[in-house]
Amino acid sequence: MATEAQINKSSKKPKFSTRVVRRCWRCGRKRGYMRDFEMCRICFRELANRGELPGIRKASW
């Protein structure tokens, strides 16, 4: 869980575009971030298993 200071710092516009830190909107995690859903892999999995993400279902083959 990211602290409030880390979340606020990453929300500011950086000096250089390569310094952008994308964070999960639920927990603030920066690693394992998926741009398509704007959240980390852990939160994605939780919401997908609960069926709260439209168009996402568990794969079975």
PDBQT receptor file of N, H, CA, C and O in Angstrom, charges set to zero:
ATOM      1  N   MET A   1       0.832  -1.172   0.000  1.00  0.00    +0.000 N 
ATOM      2  CA  MET A   1       0.000   0.000   0.000  1.00  0.00    +0.000 C 
ATOM      3  C   MET A   1       0.886   1.247   0.000  1.00  0.00    +0.000 C 
ATOM      4  O   MET A   1       1.746   1.411   0.865  1.00  0.00    +0.000 OA
ATOM      5  N   ALA A   2       0.667   2.100  -0.958  1.00  0.00    +0.000 N 
ATOM      6  H   ALA A   2      -0.032   1.967  -1.661  1.00  0.00    +0.000 HD
ATOM      7  CA  ALA A   2       1.466   3.318  -1.074  1.00  0.00    +0.000 C 
ATOM      8  C   ALA A   2       0.983   4.363  -0.066  1.00  0.00    +0.000 C 
ATOM      9  O   ALA A   2      -0.204   4.441   0.254  1.00  0.00    +0.000 OA
ATOM     10  N   THR A   3       1.930   5.159   0.422  1.00  0.00    +0.000 N 
ATOM     11  H   THR A   3       2.894   5.096   0.162  1.00  0.00    +0.000 HD
ATOM     12  CA  THR A   3       1.571   6.209   1.364  1.00  0.00    +0.000 C 
ATOM     13  C   THR A   3       0.957   7.376   0.615  1.00  0.00    +0.000 C 
ATOM     14  O   THR A   3       1.081   7.477  -0.605  1.00  0.00    +0.000 OA
ATOM     15  N   GLU A   4       0.292   8.259   1.355  1.00  0.00    +0.000 N 
ATOM     16  H   GLU A   4       0.192   8.176   2.347  1.00  0.00    +0.000 HD
ATOM     17  CA  GLU A   4      -0.336   9.440   0.759  1.00  0.00    +0.000 C 
ATOM     18  C   GLU A   4       0.705  10.310   0.063  1.00  0.00    +0.000 C 
ATOM     19  O   GLU A   4       0.436  10.855  -1.008  1.00  0.00    +0.000 OA
ATOM     20  N   ALA A   5       1.893  10.447   0.659  1.00  0.00    +0.000 N 
ATOM     21  H   ALA A   5       2.112  10.004   1.528  1.00  0.00    +0.000 HD
ATOM     22  CA  ALA A   5       2.941  11.286   0.073  1.00  0.00    +0.000 C 
ATOM     23  C   ALA A   5       3.406  10.719  -1.269  1.00  0.00    +0.000 C 
ATOM     24  O   ALA A   5       3.639  11.478  -2.210  1.00  0.00    +0.000 OA
ATOM     25  N   GLN A   6       3.542   9.403  -1.366  1.00  0.00    +0.000 N 
ATOM     26  H   GLN A   6       3.352   8.787  -0.601  1.00  0.00    +0.000 HD
ATOM     27  CA  GLN A   6       3.972   8.788  -2.619  1.00  0.00    +0.000 C 
ATOM     28  C   GLN A   6       2.923   8.967  -3.708  1.00  0.00    +0.000 C 
ATOM     29  O   GLN A   6       3.256   9.226  -4.864  1.00  0.00    +0.000 OA
ATOM     30  N   ILE A   7       1.659   8.830  -3.335  1.00  0.00    +0.000 N 
ATOM     31  H   ILE A   7       1.388   8.620  -2.396  1.00  0.00    +0.000 HD
ATOM     32  CA  ILE A   7       0.581   8.989  -4.304  1.00  0.00    +0.000 C 
ATOM     33  C   ILE A   7       0.518  10.434  -4.790  1.00  0.00    +0.000 C 
ATOM     34  O   ILE A   7       0.354  10.676  -5.986  1.00  0.00    +0.000 OA
ATOM     35  N   ASN A   8       0.646  11.391  -3.881  1.00  0.00    +0.000 N 
ATOM     36  H   ASN A   8       0.779  11.195  -2.910  1.00  0.00    +0.000 HD
ATOM     37  CA  ASN A   8       0.622  12.802  -4.258  1.00  0.00    +0.000 C 
ATOM     38  C   ASN A   8       1.818  13.159  -5.132  1.00  0.00    +0.000 C 
ATOM     39  O   ASN A   8       1.678  13.911  -6.097  1.00  0.00    +0.000 OA
ATOM     40  N   LYS A   9       2.978  12.631  -4.806  1.00  0.00    +0.000 N 
ATOM     41  H   LYS A   9       3.091  12.019  -4.023  1.00  0.00    +0.000 HD
ATOM     42  CA  LYS A   9       4.185  12.915  -5.577  1.00  0.00    +0.000 C 
ATOM     43  C   LYS A   9       4.069  12.381  -7.002  1.00  0.00    +0.000 C 
ATOM     44  O   LYS A   9       4.488  13.048  -7.949  1.00  0.00    +0.000 OA
ATOM     45  N   SER A  10       3.508  11.193  -7.160  1.00  0.00    +0.000 N 
ATOM     46  H   SER A  10       3.168  10.652  -6.391  1.00  0.00    +0.000 HD
ATOM     47  CA  SER A  10       3.396  10.615  -8.497  1.00  0.00    +0.000 C 
ATOM     48  C   SER A  10       2.273  11.260  -9.313  1.00  0.00    +0.000 C 
ATOM     49  O   SER A  10       2.242  11.098 -10.533  1.00  0.00    +0.000 OA
ATOM     50  N   SER A  11       1.368  11.975  -8.684  1.00  0.00    +0.000 N 
ATOM     51  H   SER A  11       1.394  12.107  -7.693  1.00  0.00    +0.000 HD
ATOM     52  CA  SER A  11       0.289  12.627  -9.426  1.00  0.00    +0.000 C 
ATOM     53  C   SER A  11       0.719  13.959 -10.028  1.00  0.00    +0.000 C 
ATOM     54  O   SER A  11       0.037  14.488 -10.905  1.00  0.00    +0.000 OA
ATOM     55  N   LYS A  12       1.850  14.510  -9.564  1.00  0.00    +0.000 N 
ATOM     56  H   LYS A  12       2.404  14.079  -8.851  1.00  0.00    +0.000 HD
ATOM     57  CA  LYS A  12       2.361  15.760 -10.121  1.00  0.00    +0.000 C 
ATOM     58  C   LYS A  12       2.975  15.516 -11.491  1.00  0.00    +0.000 C 
ATOM     59  O   LYS A  12       3.431  14.412 -11.788  1.00  0.00    +0.000 OA
ATOM     60  N   LYS A  13       2.984  16.550 -12.324  1.00  0.00    +0.000 N 
ATOM     61  H   LYS A  13       2.613  17.447 -12.083  1.00  0.00    +0.000 HD
ATOM     62  CA  LYS A  13       3.588  16.440 -13.649  1.00  0.00    +0.000 C 
ATOM     63  C   LYS A  13       5.106  16.431 -13.493  1.00  0.00    +0.000 C 
ATOM     64  O   LYS A  13       5.670  17.353 -12.904  1.00  0.00    +0.000 OA
ATOM     65  N   PRO A  14       5.776  15.394 -14.016  1.00  0.00    +0.000 N 
ATOM     66  CA  PRO A  14       7.233  15.312 -13.859  1.00  0.00    +0.000 C 
ATOM     67  C   PRO A  14       7.961  16.258 -14.815  1.00  0.00    +0.000 C 
ATOM     68  O   PRO A  14       7.391  16.746 -15.791  1.00  0.00    +0.000 OA
ATOM     69  N   LYS A  15       9.223  16.499 -14.508  1.00  0.00    +0.000 N 
ATOM     70  H   LYS A  15       9.685  16.103 -13.715  1.00  0.00    +0.000 HD
ATOM     71  CA  LYS A  15      10.068  17.353 -15.329  1.00  0.00    +0.000 C 
ATOM     72  C   LYS A  15      10.304  16.726 -16.701  1.00  0.00    +0.000 C 
ATOM     73  O   LYS A  15      10.325  17.422 -17.716  1.00  0.00    +0.000 OA
ATOM     74  N   PHE A  16      10.479  15.415 -16.721  1.00  0.00    +0.000 N 
ATOM     75  H   PHE A  16      10.462  14.849 -15.896  1.00  0.00    +0.000 HD
ATOM     76  CA  PHE A  16      10.692  14.682 -17.963  1.00  0.00    +0.000 C 
ATOM     77  C   PHE A  16       9.610  13.618 -18.103  1.00  0.00    +0.000 C 
ATOM     78  O   PHE A  16       9.151  13.055 -17.109  1.00  0.00    +0.000 OA
ATOM     79  N   SER A  17       9.206  13.346 -19.344  1.00  0.00    +0.000 N 
ATOM     80  H   SER A  17       9.579  13.804 -20.151  1.00  0.00    +0.000 HD
ATOM     81  CA  SER A  17       8.096  12.416 -19.579  1.00  0.00    +0.000 C 
ATOM     82  C   SER A  17       8.428  10.980 -19.167  1.00  0.00    +0.000 C 
ATOM     83  O   SER A  17       7.520  10.195 -18.895  1.00  0.00    +0.000 OA
ATOM     84  N   THR A  18       9.711  10.628 -19.118  1.00  0.00    +0.000 N 
ATOM     85  H   THR A  18      10.448  11.266 -19.339  1.00  0.00    +0.000 HD
ATOM     86  CA  THR A  18      10.074   9.259 -18.749  1.00  0.00    +0.000 C 
ATOM     87  C   THR A  18       9.955   9.015 -17.253  1.00  0.00    +0.000 C 
ATOM     88  O   THR A  18      10.044   7.872 -16.806  1.00  0.00    +0.000 OA
ATOM     89  N   ARG A  19       9.756  10.056 -16.484  1.00  0.00    +0.000 N 
ATOM     90  H   ARG A  19       9.683  10.985 -16.847  1.00  0.00    +0.000 HD
ATOM     91  CA  ARG A  19       9.643   9.910 -15.034  1.00  0.00    +0.000 C 
ATOM     92  C   ARG A  19       8.206   9.716 -14.550  1.00  0.00    +0.000 C 
ATOM     93  O   ARG A  19       7.949   9.723 -13.346  1.00  0.00    +0.000 OA
ATOM     94  N   VAL A  20       7.294   9.547 -15.460  1.00  0.00    +0.000 N 
ATOM     95  H   VAL A  20       7.502   9.542 -16.438  1.00  0.00    +0.000 HD
ATOM     96  CA  VAL A  20       5.894   9.346 -15.088  1.00  0.00    +0.000 C 
ATOM     97  C   VAL A  20       5.760   8.045 -14.308  1.00  0.00    +0.000 C 
ATOM     98  O   VAL A  20       6.259   7.004 -14.737  1.00  0.00    +0.000 OA
ATOM     99  N   VAL A  21       5.088   8.104 -13.168  1.00  0.00    +0.000 N 
ATOM    100  H   VAL A  21       4.683   8.950 -12.819  1.00  0.00    +0.000 HD
ATOM    101  CA  VAL A  21       4.839   6.908 -12.361  1.00  0.00    +0.000 C 
ATOM    102  C   VAL A  21       3.346   6.632 -12.404  1.00  0.00    +0.000 C 
ATOM    103  O   VAL A  21       2.545   7.415 -11.892  1.00  0.00    +0.000 OA
ATOM    104  N   ARG A  22       2.980   5.526 -13.011  1.00  0.00    +0.000 N 
ATOM    105  H   ARG A  22       3.631   4.891 -13.428  1.00  0.00    +0.000 HD
ATOM    106  CA  ARG A  22       1.563   5.157 -13.078  1.00  0.00    +0.000 C 
ATOM    107  C   ARG A  22       1.245   4.274 -11.888  1.00  0.00    +0.000 C 
ATOM    108  O   ARG A  22       1.960   3.313 -11.604  1.00  0.00    +0.000 OA
ATOM    109  N   ARG A  23       0.168   4.608 -11.195  1.00  0.00    +0.000 N 
ATOM    110  H   ARG A  23      -0.413   5.389 -11.425  1.00  0.00    +0.000 HD
ATOM    111  CA  ARG A  23      -0.212   3.865  -9.995  1.00  0.00    +0.000 C 
ATOM    112  C   ARG A  23      -1.637   3.351 -10.107  1.00  0.00    +0.000 C 
ATOM    113  O   ARG A  23      -2.477   3.918 -10.807  1.00  0.00    +0.000 OA
ATOM    114  N   CYS A  24      -1.878   2.274  -9.405  1.00  0.00    +0.000 N 
ATOM    115  H   CYS A  24      -1.197   1.814  -8.836  1.00  0.00    +0.000 HD
ATOM    116  CA  CYS A  24      -3.213   1.681  -9.324  1.00  0.00    +0.000 C 
ATOM    117  C   CYS A  24      -4.155   2.663  -8.631  1.00  0.00    +0.000 C 
ATOM    118  O   CYS A  24      -3.786   3.272  -7.627  1.00  0.00    +0.000 OA
ATOM    119  N   TRP A  25      -5.358   2.819  -9.158  1.00  0.00    +0.000 N 
ATOM    120  H   TRP A  25      -5.657   2.324  -9.974  1.00  0.00    +0.000 HD
ATOM    121  CA  TRP A  25      -6.297   3.769  -8.570  1.00  0.00    +0.000 C 
ATOM    122  C   TRP A  25      -6.918   3.239  -7.284  1.00  0.00    +0.000 C 
ATOM    123  O   TRP A  25      -7.474   4.012  -6.504  1.00  0.00    +0.000 OA
ATOM    124  N   ARG A  26      -6.833   1.929  -7.052  1.00  0.00    +0.000 N 
ATOM    125  H   ARG A  26      -6.381   1.301  -7.686  1.00  0.00    +0.000 HD
ATOM    126  CA  ARG A  26      -7.407   1.370  -5.822  1.00  0.00    +0.000 C 
ATOM    127  C   ARG A  26      -6.428   1.374  -4.659  1.00  0.00    +0.000 C 
ATOM    128  O   ARG A  26      -6.756   1.839  -3.567  1.00  0.00    +0.000 OA
ATOM    129  N   CYS A  27      -5.214   0.852  -4.894  1.00  0.00    +0.000 N 
ATOM    130  H   CYS A  27      -4.948   0.474  -5.781  1.00  0.00    +0.000 HD
ATOM    131  CA  CYS A  27      -4.280   0.675  -3.779  1.00  0.00    +0.000 C 
ATOM    132  C   CYS A  27      -3.033   1.541  -3.872  1.00  0.00    +0.000 C 
ATOM    133  O   CYS A  27      -2.322   1.693  -2.879  1.00  0.00    +0.000 OA
ATOM    134  N   GLY A  28      -2.747   2.109  -5.035  1.00  0.00    +0.000 N 
ATOM    135  H   GLY A  28      -3.324   1.985  -5.842  1.00  0.00    +0.000 HD
ATOM    136  CA  GLY A  28      -1.578   2.960  -5.180  1.00  0.00    +0.000 C 
ATOM    137  C   GLY A  28      -0.313   2.223  -5.566  1.00  0.00    +0.000 C 
ATOM    138  O   GLY A  28       0.759   2.823  -5.622  1.00  0.00    +0.000 OA
ATOM    139  N   ARG A  29      -0.419   0.936  -5.831  1.00  0.00    +0.000 N 
ATOM    140  H   ARG A  29      -1.291   0.448  -5.786  1.00  0.00    +0.000 HD
ATOM    141  CA  ARG A  29       0.756   0.132  -6.192  1.00  0.00    +0.000 C 
ATOM    142  C   ARG A  29       1.281   0.563  -7.555  1.00  0.00    +0.000 C 
ATOM    143  O   ARG A  29       0.501   0.835  -8.468  1.00  0.00    +0.000 OA
ATOM    144  N   LYS A  30       2.621   0.626  -7.695  1.00  0.00    +0.000 N 
ATOM    145  H   LYS A  30       3.255   0.406  -6.954  1.00  0.00    +0.000 HD
ATOM    146  CA  LYS A  30       3.208   1.038  -8.969  1.00  0.00    +0.000 C 
ATOM    147  C   LYS A  30       3.768  -0.116  -9.785  1.00  0.00    +0.000 C 
ATOM    148  O   LYS A  30       3.928   0.012 -10.999  1.00  0.00    +0.000 OA
ATOM    149  N   ARG A  31       4.066  -1.227  -9.151  1.00  0.00    +0.000 N 
ATOM    150  H   ARG A  31       3.936  -1.330  -8.165  1.00  0.00    +0.000 HD
ATOM    151  CA  ARG A  31       4.607  -2.376  -9.874  1.00  0.00    +0.000 C 
ATOM    152  C   ARG A  31       3.467  -3.314 -10.274  1.00  0.00    +0.000 C 
ATOM    153  O   ARG A  31       2.488  -3.464  -9.542  1.00  0.00    +0.000 OA
ATOM    154  N   GLY A  32       3.607  -3.935 -11.433  1.00  0.00    +0.000 N 
ATOM    155  H   GLY A  32       4.402  -3.813 -12.027  1.00  0.00    +0.000 HD
ATOM    156  CA  GLY A  32       2.563  -4.829 -11.924  1.00  0.00    +0.000 C 
ATOM    157  C   GLY A  32       1.345  -4.069 -12.403  1.00  0.00    +0.000 C 
ATOM    158  O   GLY A  32       0.222  -4.561 -12.296  1.00  0.00    +0.000 OA
ATOM    159  N   TYR A  33       1.559  -2.868 -12.932  1.00  0.00    +0.000 N 
ATOM    160  H   TYR A  33       2.472  -2.469 -13.019  1.00  0.00    +0.000 HD
ATOM    161  CA  TYR A  33       0.476  -1.992 -13.378  1.00  0.00    +0.000 C 
ATOM    162  C   TYR A  33       0.059  -2.349 -14.796  1.00  0.00    +0.000 C 
ATOM    163  O   TYR A  33       0.912  -2.563 -15.658  1.00  0.00    +0.000 OA
ATOM    164  N   MET A  34      -1.236  -2.416 -15.046  1.00  0.00    +0.000 N 
ATOM    165  H   MET A  34      -1.929  -2.242 -14.346  1.00  0.00    +0.000 HD
ATOM    166  CA  MET A  34      -1.754  -2.682 -16.380  1.00  0.00    +0.000 C 
ATOM    167  C   MET A  34      -2.438  -1.429 -16.899  1.00  0.00    +0.000 C 
ATOM    168  O   MET A  34      -3.434  -0.980 -16.331  1.00  0.00    +0.000 OA
ATOM    169  N   ARG A  35      -1.909  -0.865 -17.973  1.00  0.00    +0.000 N 
ATOM    170  H   ARG A  35      -1.100  -1.229 -18.435  1.00  0.00    +0.000 HD
ATOM    171  CA  ARG A  35      -2.421   0.394 -18.511  1.00  0.00    +0.000 C 
ATOM    172  C   ARG A  35      -3.856   0.283 -19.001  1.00  0.00    +0.000 C 
ATOM    173  O   ARG A  35      -4.640   1.219 -18.841  1.00  0.00    +0.000 OA
ATOM    174  N   ASP A  36      -4.210  -0.852 -19.596  1.00  0.00    +0.000 N 
ATOM    175  H   ASP A  36      -3.573  -1.612 -19.726  1.00  0.00    +0.000 HD
ATOM    176  CA  ASP A  36      -5.553  -1.006 -20.150  1.00  0.00    +0.000 C 
ATOM    177  C   ASP A  36      -6.632  -0.826 -19.089  1.00  0.00    +0.000 C 
ATOM    178  O   ASP A  36      -7.716  -0.322 -19.384  1.00  0.00    +0.000 OA
ATOM    179  N   PHE A  37      -6.344  -1.231 -17.874  1.00  0.00    +0.000 N 
ATOM    180  H   PHE A  37      -5.463  -1.640 -17.635  1.00  0.00    +0.000 HD
ATOM    181  CA  PHE A  37      -7.339  -1.180 -16.801  1.00  0.00    +0.000 C 
ATOM    182  C   PHE A  37      -7.001  -0.161 -15.723  1.00  0.00    +0.000 C 
ATOM    183  O   PHE A  37      -7.800   0.064 -14.814  1.00  0.00    +0.000 OA
ATOM    184  N   GLU A  38      -5.834   0.456 -15.810  1.00  0.00    +0.000 N 
ATOM    185  H   GLU A  38      -5.184   0.274 -16.548  1.00  0.00    +0.000 HD
ATOM    186  CA  GLU A  38      -5.374   1.467 -14.860  1.00  0.00    +0.000 C 
ATOM    187  C   GLU A  38      -5.344   0.943 -13.418  1.00  0.00    +0.000 C 
ATOM    188  O   GLU A  38      -5.670   1.659 -12.471  1.00  0.00    +0.000 OA
ATOM    189  N   MET A  39      -4.946  -0.323 -13.283  1.00  0.00    +0.000 N 
ATOM    190  H   MET A  39      -4.681  -0.904 -14.052  1.00  0.00    +0.000 HD
ATOM    191  CA  MET A  39      -4.829  -0.894 -11.946  1.00  0.00    +0.000 C 
ATOM    192  C   MET A  39      -3.746  -1.967 -11.937  1.00  0.00    +0.000 C 
ATOM    193  O   MET A  39      -3.291  -2.424 -12.985  1.00  0.00    +0.000 OA
ATOM    194  N   CYS A  40      -3.345  -2.355 -10.735  1.00  0.00    +0.000 N 
ATOM    195  H   CYS A  40      -3.714  -1.984  -9.883  1.00  0.00    +0.000 HD
ATOM    196  CA  CYS A  40      -2.299  -3.366 -10.601  1.00  0.00    +0.000 C 
ATOM    197  C   CYS A  40      -2.894  -4.756 -10.822  1.00  0.00    +0.000 C 
ATOM    198  O   CYS A  40      -4.112  -4.935 -10.859  1.00  0.00    +0.000 OA
ATOM    199  N   ARG A  41      -2.018  -5.712 -10.964  1.00  0.00    +0.000 N 
ATOM    200  H   ARG A  41      -1.029  -5.566 -10.934  1.00  0.00    +0.000 HD
ATOM    201  CA  ARG A  41      -2.443  -7.084 -11.254  1.00  0.00    +0.000 C 
ATOM    202  C   ARG A  41      -3.246  -7.694 -10.125  1.00  0.00    +0.000 C 
ATOM    203  O   ARG A  41      -4.133  -8.513 -10.361  1.00  0.00    +0.000 OA
ATOM    204  N   ILE A  42      -2.940  -7.300  -8.899  1.00  0.00    +0.000 N 
ATOM    205  H   ILE A  42      -2.219  -6.634  -8.708  1.00  0.00    +0.000 HD
ATOM    206  CA  ILE A  42      -3.621  -7.871  -7.744  1.00  0.00    +0.000 C 
ATOM    207  C   ILE A  42      -5.073  -7.394  -7.678  1.00  0.00    +0.000 C 
ATOM    208  O   ILE A  42      -5.992  -8.192  -7.496  1.00  0.00    +0.000 OA
ATOM    209  N   CYS A  43      -5.261  -6.088  -7.828  1.00  0.00    +0.000 N 
ATOM    210  H   CYS A  43      -4.514  -5.439  -7.976  1.00  0.00    +0.000 HD
ATOM    211  CA  CYS A  43      -6.620  -5.532  -7.827  1.00  0.00    +0.000 C 
ATOM    212  C   CYS A  43      -7.408  -6.023  -9.031  1.00  0.00    +0.000 C 
ATOM    213  O   CYS A  43      -8.609  -6.275  -8.931  1.00  0.00    +0.000 OA
ATOM    214  N   PHE A  44      -6.736  -6.158 -10.167  1.00  0.00    +0.000 N 
ATOM    215  H   PHE A  44      -5.761  -5.953 -10.248  1.00  0.00    +0.000 HD
ATOM    216  CA  PHE A  44      -7.395  -6.674 -11.369  1.00  0.00    +0.000 C 
ATOM    217  C   PHE A  44      -7.941  -8.073 -11.114  1.00  0.00    +0.000 C 
ATOM    218  O   PHE A  44      -9.081  -8.382 -11.463  1.00  0.00    +0.000 OA
ATOM    219  N   ARG A  45      -7.120  -8.906 -10.508  1.00  0.00    +0.000 N 
ATOM    220  H   ARG A  45      -6.195  -8.655 -10.225  1.00  0.00    +0.000 HD
ATOM    221  CA  ARG A  45      -7.535 -10.282 -10.251  1.00  0.00    +0.000 C 
ATOM    222  C   ARG A  45      -8.707 -10.345  -9.280  1.00  0.00    +0.000 C 
ATOM    223  O   ARG A  45      -9.641 -11.123  -9.472  1.00  0.00    +0.000 OA
ATOM    224  N   GLU A  46      -8.652  -9.526  -8.241  1.00  0.00    +0.000 N 
ATOM    225  H   GLU A  46      -7.892  -8.894  -8.085  1.00  0.00    +0.000 HD
ATOM    226  CA  GLU A  46      -9.747  -9.503  -7.263  1.00  0.00    +0.000 C 
ATOM    227  C   GLU A  46     -11.069  -9.104  -7.914  1.00  0.00    +0.000 C 
ATOM    228  O   GLU A  46     -12.093  -9.755  -7.706  1.00  0.00    +0.000 OA
ATOM    229  N   LEU A  47     -11.039  -8.025  -8.706  1.00  0.00    +0.000 N 
ATOM    230  H   LEU A  47     -10.207  -7.497  -8.875  1.00  0.00    +0.000 HD
ATOM    231  CA  LEU A  47     -12.264  -7.551  -9.351  1.00  0.00    +0.000 C 
ATOM    232  C   LEU A  47     -12.750  -8.516 -10.426  1.00  0.00    +0.000 C 
ATOM    233  O   LEU A  47     -13.954  -8.716 -10.590  1.00  0.00    +0.000 OA
ATOM    234  N   ALA A  48     -11.808  -9.116 -11.162  1.00  0.00    +0.000 N 
ATOM    235  H   ALA A  48     -10.830  -8.954 -11.029  1.00  0.00    +0.000 HD
ATOM    236  CA  ALA A  48     -12.197 -10.063 -12.207  1.00  0.00    +0.000 C 
ATOM    237  C   ALA A  48     -12.844 -11.313 -11.607  1.00  0.00    +0.000 C 
ATOM    238  O   ALA A  48     -13.822 -11.824 -12.151  1.00  0.00    +0.000 OA
ATOM    239  N   ASN A  49     -12.311 -11.801 -10.504  1.00  0.00    +0.000 N 
ATOM    240  H   ASN A  49     -11.516 -11.386 -10.061  1.00  0.00    +0.000 HD
ATOM    241  CA  ASN A  49     -12.891 -12.981  -9.866  1.00  0.00    +0.000 C 
ATOM    242  C   ASN A  49     -14.278 -12.710  -9.308  1.00  0.00    +0.000 C 
ATOM    243  O   ASN A  49     -15.125 -13.603  -9.274  1.00  0.00    +0.000 OA
ATOM    244  N   ARG A  50     -14.511 -11.473  -8.869  1.00  0.00    +0.000 N 
ATOM    245  H   ARG A  50     -13.823 -10.747  -8.896  1.00  0.00    +0.000 HD
ATOM    246  CA  ARG A  50     -15.834 -11.095  -8.366  1.00  0.00    +0.000 C 
ATOM    247  C   ARG A  50     -16.813 -10.770  -9.490  1.00  0.00    +0.000 C 
ATOM    248  O   ARG A  50     -18.013 -10.632  -9.252  1.00  0.00    +0.000 OA
ATOM    249  N   GLY A  51     -16.296 -10.648 -10.723  1.00  0.00    +0.000 N 
ATOM    250  H   GLY A  51     -15.321 -10.761 -10.915  1.00  0.00    +0.000 HD
ATOM    251  CA  GLY A  51     -17.157 -10.335 -11.862  1.00  0.00    +0.000 C 
ATOM    252  C   GLY A  51     -17.504  -8.873 -11.959  1.00  0.00    +0.000 C 
ATOM    253  O   GLY A  51     -18.537  -8.528 -12.532  1.00  0.00    +0.000 OA
ATOM    254  N   GLU A  52     -16.682  -8.004 -11.422  1.00  0.00    +0.000 N 
ATOM    255  H   GLU A  52     -15.843  -8.284 -10.956  1.00  0.00    +0.000 HD
ATOM    256  CA  GLU A  52     -16.972  -6.579 -11.423  1.00  0.00    +0.000 C 
ATOM    257  C   GLU A  52     -16.333  -5.835 -12.592  1.00  0.00    +0.000 C 
ATOM    258  O   GLU A  52     -16.532  -4.629 -12.742  1.00  0.00    +0.000 OA
ATOM    259  N   LEU A  53     -15.564  -6.549 -13.424  1.00  0.00    +0.000 N 
ATOM    260  H   LEU A  53     -15.402  -7.528 -13.303  1.00  0.00    +0.000 HD
ATOM    261  CA  LEU A  53     -14.976  -5.937 -14.618  1.00  0.00    +0.000 C 
ATOM    262  C   LEU A  53     -15.753  -6.422 -15.833  1.00  0.00    +0.000 C 
ATOM    263  O   LEU A  53     -15.747  -7.617 -16.129  1.00  0.00    +0.000 OA
ATOM    264  N   PRO A  54     -16.422  -5.518 -16.541  1.00  0.00    +0.000 N 
ATOM    265  CA  PRO A  54     -17.207  -5.945 -17.694  1.00  0.00    +0.000 C 
ATOM    266  C   PRO A  54     -16.318  -6.466 -18.817  1.00  0.00    +0.000 C 
ATOM    267  O   PRO A  54     -15.292  -5.865 -19.134  1.00  0.00    +0.000 OA
ATOM    268  N   GLY A  55     -16.710  -7.571 -19.409  1.00  0.00    +0.000 N 
ATOM    269  H   GLY A  55     -17.543  -8.060 -19.151  1.00  0.00    +0.000 HD
ATOM    270  CA  GLY A  55     -15.978  -8.152 -20.518  1.00  0.00    +0.000 C 
ATOM    271  C   GLY A  55     -14.820  -9.039 -20.133  1.00  0.00    +0.000 C 
ATOM    272  O   GLY A  55     -14.131  -9.554 -21.013  1.00  0.00    +0.000 OA
ATOM    273  N   ILE A  56     -14.579  -9.237 -18.847  1.00  0.00    +0.000 N 
ATOM    274  H   ILE A  56     -15.138  -8.818 -18.132  1.00  0.00    +0.000 HD
ATOM    275  CA  ILE A  56     -13.472 -10.066 -18.385  1.00  0.00    +0.000 C 
ATOM    276  C   ILE A  56     -14.055 -11.326 -17.751  1.00  0.00    +0.000 C 
ATOM    277  O   ILE A  56     -14.937 -11.256 -16.895  1.00  0.00    +0.000 OA
ATOM    278  N   ARG A  57     -13.549 -12.468 -18.184  1.00  0.00    +0.000 N 
ATOM    279  H   ARG A  57     -12.833 -12.525 -18.880  1.00  0.00    +0.000 HD
ATOM    280  CA  ARG A  57     -13.964 -13.715 -17.528  1.00  0.00    +0.000 C 
ATOM    281  C   ARG A  57     -12.770 -14.630 -17.429  1.00  0.00    +0.000 C 
ATOM    282  O   ARG A  57     -11.803 -14.498 -18.179  1.00  0.00    +0.000 OA
ATOM    283  N   LYS A  58     -12.845 -15.545 -16.512  1.00  0.00    +0.000 N 
ATOM    284  H   LYS A  58     -13.631 -15.653 -15.904  1.00  0.00    +0.000 HD
ATOM    285  CA  LYS A  58     -11.738 -16.461 -16.262  1.00  0.00    +0.000 C 
ATOM    286  C   LYS A  58     -11.573 -17.406 -17.446  1.00  0.00    +0.000 C 
ATOM    287  O   LYS A  58     -12.544 -17.967 -17.955  1.00  0.00    +0.000 OA
ATOM    288  N   ALA A  59     -10.333 -17.568 -17.869  1.00  0.00    +0.000 N 
ATOM    289  H   ALA A  59      -9.544 -17.113 -17.455  1.00  0.00    +0.000 HD
ATOM    290  CA  ALA A  59     -10.049 -18.452 -19.001  1.00  0.00    +0.000 C 
ATOM    291  C   ALA A  59     -10.144 -19.911 -18.583  1.00  0.00    +0.000 C 
ATOM    292  O   ALA A  59      -9.764 -20.287 -17.474  1.00  0.00    +0.000 OA
ATOM    293  N   SER A  60     -10.650 -20.705 -19.482  1.00  0.00    +0.000 N 
ATOM    294  H   SER A  60     -10.959 -20.399 -20.382  1.00  0.00    +0.000 HD
ATOM    295  CA  SER A  60     -10.661 -22.154 -19.272  1.00  0.00    +0.000 C 
ATOM    296  C   SER A  60     -10.523 -22.820 -20.625  1.00  0.00    +0.000 C 
ATOM    297  O   SER A  60     -11.273 -22.511 -21.552  1.00  0.00    +0.000 OA
ATOM    298  N   TRP A  61      -9.571 -23.730 -20.747  1.00  0.00    +0.000 N 
ATOM    299  H   TRP A  61      -8.962 -23.981 -19.995  1.00  0.00    +0.000 HD
ATOM    300  CA  TRP A  61      -9.360 -24.425 -22.013  1.00  0.00    +0.000 C 
ATOM    301  C   TRP A  61      -8.920 -25.839 -21.807  1.00  0.00    +0.000 C 
ATOM    302  O   TRP A  61      -8.698 -26.564 -22.777  1.00  0.00    +0.000 OA
TER     303      TRP A  61
